[in-house]
């Protein structure tokens, strides 16, 4: 390993430390192929040290007053706002998003930090007075202990901020394993978290691949695991961590559909679809990857292609860029291969984004907006999550036919309808079997007061990763039934100096 290349550190017990591992991975700028830094694959001993630090810190952190916890996150959200431009620049360099998309990535995580600052109103129990004669029953929402999070490459700021702020605010300690492809912005966020006042050992970070994931799933001292990523890995995490007796939530792959009715506002709908399908180079679990045009709306295919043609493909730092490169050369090869397969399967390639050329960035992993029409459910481009700027267009004669097509897909992350009819929209929201529904909103990710509610093949576990549901995920409900007697009835005053050991 070159001594000139910066290295990403581990965070263990409040200290950023150099790994002793012999296994490293390059972090590569996807627009230039420049090696930005190297990330270690933490050793088993280093992962144990991070968990040990979190377990020890839990003894005192769980008893930290809730107001003190809230004030840390008030400070943290201020620091994130003050450093927004820097965070976005780091994210763009290592992940490829445009600067505008990168700021959006950070901002959506910031919203969860703001929500965590209100933990005093979220972690309330319940009380019933006089459930029997002189008997009261009440509940306490108590932290679990050491929790862990495994995050993906496509939102290296937002998704870590979905996880550790709410876990820590509820009184737990945390071990985070960010994506090994782009951990630099995550580490900067962790630096700011320590600056905000998170004590040593409460937040720890390890890096790595499959071995680190398995170590987290298996570790006896980790009580809960949160995962966001591919269906293949998520299914493995859910099974392995569940068998180890942990609480688990896994947000996984998707194939998000939108229905367009003929009465939809044409220009607004076309703009919304183009942004949702091609923005962030399609590398979003909530990306819109299938549009079903109903009835006369089937005539809009050429208009959709024109919208895609009008978008600017460039490095994320270039002014006016609408979408940047894919995260890696491997991602470029995979997306290009799936586009070729779509042609072989008989879909009509209305717009081909392969071999996109960007002056000055000839080595970049660029794919431009790509549009297929005539797509059927039997095609691989429909069945697989492409994770690139590729939109599949399908046709239906009626709204109910389009709804049935969506409900037959195994995934249930998000869906949308574009219409001016309130009756049609209401019918859609009632009949659709998908966790998150947009009405004239193409990416219906809820704000943090609500919970992320993907369903079916897109989610394993009962509770979502933020909002009210995540407070339940990171706490154990303890029910107390209490009865007190008047001291005169028991014949004396309780001696409060009794040694209860």
Secondary structure, DSSP 8 states (H G I E B T S, - for coil): --TTS-EE-EEETTEEE----S-EEEEE-TTT--EEEEEE---HHHHHHHHHHHHHHHHHHTTS-HHHHHHHHHHHHHHHHHTHHHHHHHHHHHH---HHHHHHHHHHHHHHHHHHTTHHHHS---EEEEEETTEEEEEEEEE-SEEEEE--STTTTHHHHHHHHHHHHTT-EEEEE--SSS-HHHHHHHHHHHHHT--TTTEEEE--SHHHHHHHHH-TTEEEEEEES-HHHHHHHHHHHHHTT-EEEEE----EEEEE-TTS-HHHHHHHHHHHHHGGGG--TT-EEEEEEEGGGGGGHHHHHHHHHTS-B--TTSTT-SB---S-HHHHHHHHHHHHHHHHTT-EEEE--TT---TT-TTS-----EEEES--TTSHHHHS---SSEEEEEEESSHHHHHHHHHHSSEES-EEEE-S-HHHHHHHHHH---SSEEES-SS----TTS----EETTEESSS-SSSHHHHHHTEEEEEEEEE---HHHHTS---TT----
